[in-house]
Amino acid sequence: MNGNEGEGEDVKMQKRKEALVYMSGYLPGVSPEKSPVLSLEPVQFPNPTDGGDSWKDVCGGGCGFAMAISECGKLITWGSADDEGQSYLIAGKHGEIPGAFPLPTEVSLVKAAAGWAHCVSVTETGEVYTWGWKECVPSGKVFHDSAFVGSLQNDATTTGKQCSLPADQVTSLSQGLNLTCDTVSHLDSKRAGEEIAKRRKTSSAKLEPESSTASDELFMASPCLVNIGPGVRITTVAAGGRHTLALSVSDMGQVWGWGYGGEGQLGLGSRMKMVSSPHLIPCIDPSVSGKDRFCAVSQGSKFPGSYVKEIACGGRHSAVITDAGALLTFGWGLYGQCGQGSTKDQLKVTRVDSLSDTRVKNVAAGLWHTLCITVDGRVYAFGGNQFGQLGTGAEEAETLPRLLDSSSLENKHAKVVSCGARHSTILTEDGQLFSWGWNKYGQLGLGDTVDRNIPCQVSIDGCLPKDIACGWWHTLLLAERPI
């Protein structure tokens, strides 16, 4: 068989597979009666009128909306409801049926991420676009379809719509994660207790109260081209509650950040509340080149590594991994989510010393917790555990990384990890999906609304899982099936 024949055979094999996206959990536009999707159900791809576009990747989503990327590089959004003010703007007014978000026509996306109420995306040429909460959007050139934006602005300013998100998912603006909502259900007693304790403990680090402001003053519906720096090309992005990280390829894997930094989640060494333009986060030493380059200094010690290869944002904390497998964290530490053995905020980029003898390859962060995967497929978890999101079999927080040794993971090797606000998921090398944590809206995909504190296998029939991405209260699975 010659080379051309082999290539033809490969193409035939590729054509025999179909990409699918499945979703479980709660999205207002998908669940008009506020009924959650308890098991993974297929998501309809937009009508392929442009030559057979299809799903390429899943990106999770934010508060009340979901996101994915198509093979043609379009950002596909869905899940918002028309009685929401904010996420309706951010998700492009797509409810139950997914649709393409209106980015510049020449833009083809390769990555995207969403925080509580902002989105950020990366093009194939390394440019970054962002929109949503204005404090998360650096000043820059705005691209938009005037008719589309006019419609959104009209919705935001003339109807005074309130959002239909579950009230137990909305915290005060002074805590940094808020959308103005009518209450549709009362707080769970456990959740209420957490909020009271959290506010007491963080009173010294509270944000300044924000006054009630029209949606158009708080949110930017139009994608903004982020001016990071001359010649800087970005490969991937991560979005937290109110902050954003971007990883560059043009300057040897350095990390840029912007947005809110009051708990140190931008790693700048101070409680800088607002960073309105992209700043370089000191994760590596630019004065040394090649194999001698080392990562940022924490308390006088250097960590091995030439560049940062992966980034993650939690609610108000951040994590990065170097090429040498060192895990670095910074930001809010109240529940131990920085893995430093304490509940102190980490204002500077700091190595997780308890994993100094372990090479980490993947990391994900939730609202108050962090998970990472080692090169040999082991899973470590640390941080808040109020709903079992660490998977340790208990509800106690962990301030140091704890190895998950559940019998359900025996002889399993994790390869992908993703965290929602208070739930966690992994994919294993043998194509199995596990989930655990908060399950009030069926986000675990296990067919019920019972929380789990150990990893539980999710039933997936007739398809091969390829990627997993959690939104705040939902889970997306990218899979393939033979056709």
N, C-alpha and C positions, 0 to 999 in steps of 0.2 A: 504494500500500500504506500503510495507516495504522499507527500505533504498536502497537496491540494485535496486528495481524496479524504484524508484524515480531517481536514478542516471542514469539509462538507458534512462529514458524519457528525462532527461536534455541533454544527449548526442544527442538524436534524434533532439531536438529543436536546438541545436548548429549546427548540420549538415544541417539544413534547411536555414542557412544564409550564404551568400557569401560576403567576404570582397572585396571592390572596392576602387580604388584610382582615383580621378578626378583631372584635372589640368586646370588652365586658366592662361593666361599671355604670356610671351615671354621666350623661350629657343632657342638658336641658332640652335641646332641639331634637334629640333622638328619643327622649323619654318625656313626651308632652304631659303625661299624667304623673310625672315624677316617679315613675316606676323604673327601678334599675334593671340593667341587662345582667342577669346572674351567671350566664355561661357565655363562653366565646361564641360570637355570632359574626358571620361574614358582613363586611362593609361593602356596599355597592360602589364600584368605580364610576366616576363621571362618564357620561356618554362619550365613547371614543370617536369623536368626529374628526380627529386630526391624524389619522393614519395608524390607529391601533395603539395608542398610549396605554400604559399599564402601571401597576404599583411597582415602586423600586425600593422604598425604605419607609420606615415608620419613625416619627419624631416625638411621639407622646402628645404633648399639648399642654394647655394651661388650665385656668379656672373656667370650666364650662365649655371647652372646645378641644378638638383633636386636630392633629396635623400629620401629614405624610408627604412624601415626594414621589413624583411619577418618573418613569423612564425618560421622558422628554424634559425633565428638569423643572416641572411645574410644582408649586406648593399647593397641596390639596388640603382644604380645611373643611370642618363640619362640626356640628354639635351644639352651636349656639342657638338661642331662641329669641324671637323678635320682641319679647318683653324684657330683654336684658338691655341695659344701656351700654355697658363697657365691653364685655366679651363679644357682643354682637358687632361692635366696631372692629375689634381686633381680629375676629375670625372671618371677616369679609361677608357677613350676612348669609352664611351657609348653615342651614339647620340639619334636617335629617339626611338630606342628599348631599354628599360631598361635592365641592366645586373648587375651581382654581382661584387662588387668591390673586388679585390684580397687581402683580409686580411689573416692572418695566418689560416690555415685550421681548427685548433682546437678552434678558437675563435667564440663564439656566442654572438652577440650584443644585448643590451637592449635599448640603447639610442645613438643618434648621433646628431650632430649639425654642421653647416657650417657658416663661416664668409664670408668676401668678397672673399678670395682666400685661405682659409684653412679649414680643416675638423677635427673633433675630435669625438671619439666614446668611448662608455663604454661597457665592456663585462659583462657577467652574473656573473663573479667572481670579478668584481669591478676594473678591470684594464682599463687603458686609452691608446688609440692609437690616434696619430695625424699625419697629413701630410699636405703638401701645402706650403704656404709661410714660408720660413726657419726661419724668425724671430719669427714665431708663434710655432715653433717646438723645444722644449727643447732637449738638447743632451741626447741621450739614445740609446737603442738597436733597430736596424732597422730590420724589417722583410720584406722580399719581394720575389716574384717570379723573378728569375734573367732574364728570357726571357721577362717577362712583362716589368720590369723596363728598360731593355736594349732597348726595343722598344720605350718606352717613352722618354728616354734620347736621342735616335737617332732623334726623332721628334723634341725635344727641341733644339738640338745643331746643326743639319745639315740642317734643312729646313728653319730656320729663320722665321717661320710662324708668321703671325700677327693675332690678334683675330678679330672675326666678331661681337663683341658686339656693341650695340648702343653707338655712341660717346657721347650722352648726359648723359650717365651713368658713364662716366669715368672721374675722377678728377686726378689732378697731383699727382705723387708719393710723393711730399713734403707735400701733405695733407693727405697722409696715405691710400688712397683707389684708387689704380691704377693698370691697366693692359695695356701694350703697345698695342695700336690699331690703325688701319687705320680708318679714319673718314668715317662713312656711312650715317651720317645725321648731320646737324648743331645744335648747342645748341638752345633750346627754350629761348626766351628773358628773361622769368621769371627765368629760371634756371641759365642763365648766370649772371643775376643780383645778385642772391643769392651767387654764387661762388665768385664774386668780393667782395661783402660785407663781406663774411665769411673770405676771405683771408686778407682783411684789418684788421678786428677785431682780427684775431688770429695770426697776424704777429709775435707777441712776443713769441708765443708758437709753431712756425713752427718747423717741423722736419728738420734735416739736409738733404739737397738735396742728392738724390741717383743717382749715375752714371748709365748709361745704361749698363746692365749686362746680360749675356746670361741667358736663362730661367733656365738652370740646376743649376746656381749659386744662383738664387733667390728662387727656388722651390724644395721641396723634394717630389717626387712622392711616395716613399715607406713609409708605415705606421711605425711610431716610437713609441715604448713602452715608455710611460712617467713614469719616476721614481719619484713618489711623496713623498714616505717615507715608511719606514718599517711598514707593517701591515695596511696601509691606503687603505680603500676600497671606491671607488667612486660610487655614485648612479646615478648622472646625470651631464651633462655638458652644457655649453652655449658658443657660439662663437660670438665675436664682429668683428669689422672691422679688427683689428690686435691684439686682445687679447682674452684670454680664461679664463673661470671660471670653476671650478669643485667642486661639493658638495659631501662631504664624509659622510659615514654612520658609519664608524668604530671609528671616534673620535667625536661623538655627533654633527653631522651636522655642521661642520666647512667648510669654503670656501677657496679654493686654487686658485691662479691665476698666469698667466705668459703671456709674450708677451710685446706689447708696452704699456707704461703707462704714456705718456707725458702729458695727461690732467687729470690724477688722476684716470683713469678707473680701476686701480688695487688696489685702496684704501689704499695705503701705506703711505700717508701723504706727498708725494713729487712728483715732475714731473720726475720721473725716466723713462727715455725713453725706456730702454730695460731691462726686467726681464727675463733672459735666462733660469731660472729653476723655478719650482713651489714654490711659497711662500705662507705661511698662511696669509690670509687677516683678519685683526682684526675686525671681525663682532660679536664675542662673547668673553666673559672673561673666559679663560681656568682655571683661578685660583679658580673659584667657581664651585661647582658641584650641580647636581640635580635641584630641583625646584628653588634654589637661584641663578642659573646662569642667567646672564644678557648679553645683546648684547653690542656691541662696544660703547665706549664713544664718544660723539660728543659735544664739547664745554662744557664738564664737566657734562653732564647728561646721565643717563643710560636708556635703553629702556627695557620694559618687554620682556621676551622670554628666552627659554632654549637652542634653537638651530635654525639654519637657515634651512628652509624647501624648499625654491624655489629660483632659480637664473635666471637672464636674462642679456644679453649683447646687447647694442645698438651699433651704429657705433663707438663711443668713450666714451660711458658711461655705467654704470652697475647698476643693481638693485637687491636686495635680500629681501626676506620676512622671518620673524621669525615665530616660532610656535605660538606666541601670536598675530600674525596678524600685526606686525609692518613692515612698508615699509621703507627700507633703500636704499639710492642712493649715487653714487659717480662717478666722472668723468667730462667730458666736459659739460659745462652748458650754452653755448652761446645762445641757443634757449629756455632755461628754462626746458630742458629735465630731470633735476634732481628734479624738483618740489619744489625747496627751496625758491621761491619767488624772485629770482634774476637770472642774466645770468652769474654768476661767476662759475668757475670750482670748483668742490668739490673734494679736494685732499684726504679727509678722509671720511670714511663711516659715513653717516649722516642720521638721521631720517627725514622723511617727516612729519614735525610737524603738518601741516594742516590736516593730517589724523590720528592724535593721538587718536581720539575718534572712529575710524573706524577700523574694523578688515579686513585686506586685505588677500585674499587667492590665487590670481594669478596675475602675472605681465608679460608683454612683452615689448620689446623695439625695436624701429626702428632706422633708421639712425640718426634722430634728435628728436624723440618723444618717449613717454612712455605711456602705458595704463595699468590699473590695474582693477581687479574685487574684490569687497567686498564679504564677506560671505553671504550677502543677495542678491547677483546678480547684484548690481549696478556697472556701469562702470565709471571710472574717467580717464581723459586724460590730458596730459600736454606736453609742448615742442613746437617744430616747427610745423607750420600749413600751409605751403605755398601751399599745394595742397589739403587742407581739411582733412588731415590725422588724425586730432583730433576728427572730427565728431561733432564739435560744431555749425555748420551752418555758420561759418565765416572763414577767413583766418588769423586772428591774432594769434600770438603765445600766449601760456599760461604758465606762470612761476610757477603757483600753480595748483594743481589738480582741474580739473573742472568736475563736474558731467554731464554726457550726459543725457539730458532730452528731446531728440527728441521724437516726437509722435510715431515714428516707433518702439521705444523700450518700449512704455507704457505697463505695466503689463508683461514685459519680464524679465527673470532672466538669466543673462549671466553665463556660466560655463567654457568656454574656450576662451582664447584670444591669438591672434598672430599678429605680426607686420612685414610687409615687409620694404623695405627701406623707402618708403613714402606712404604706404597704411596700412590699419588695417582691422582686421576681428574678429568676435566673433561667438561662437555657444551658443545658448540658451538652457535652460533646456527642452523646448518643441521641440527641434530638428530643430530649424531654424537657418539659416546662414545669417549673415549681414556683409556687407563690405562697405568701404568708403575710400576716399583719392585719390591718384594719379592713373590714369587709362589709361595712354597713350598706354600701351600694353595689355589692357584687363584683367589685373590682378584681377580686382574686380569681374569678372565672370558675368557681367550684360548684356553682349551682345553688348557692344559698347566701345568706347574709351573716354568717357566723365568723367571727374573728378567728385567726389561726396564729399560734405562737411557735409553730415549727413548720419547716418547708413541706408543702403538700403538692403532690403531682396533679397537674391539670390535664384533663382528658383532651387529647387532640387526635382525631381519627382521620385517616386518609390524606394527611399532608405532612410535610417536613418543615418544622420551624426553622426560620432563618435569622430572625431578629426579634427583639422585644423592646418596647418603650412604654413607660408608664406616664400618664398624665396625673393630675392632682387626685382625681377620684375615678380614674378609668385606666384600662390597660389595652395596649394595641400589640398585636402579634402579626409579623410578616411571615408568610409561609409559602411553600410551593407544593403543587400537587400535579401528578401526571395527567396529561390530557390526550 
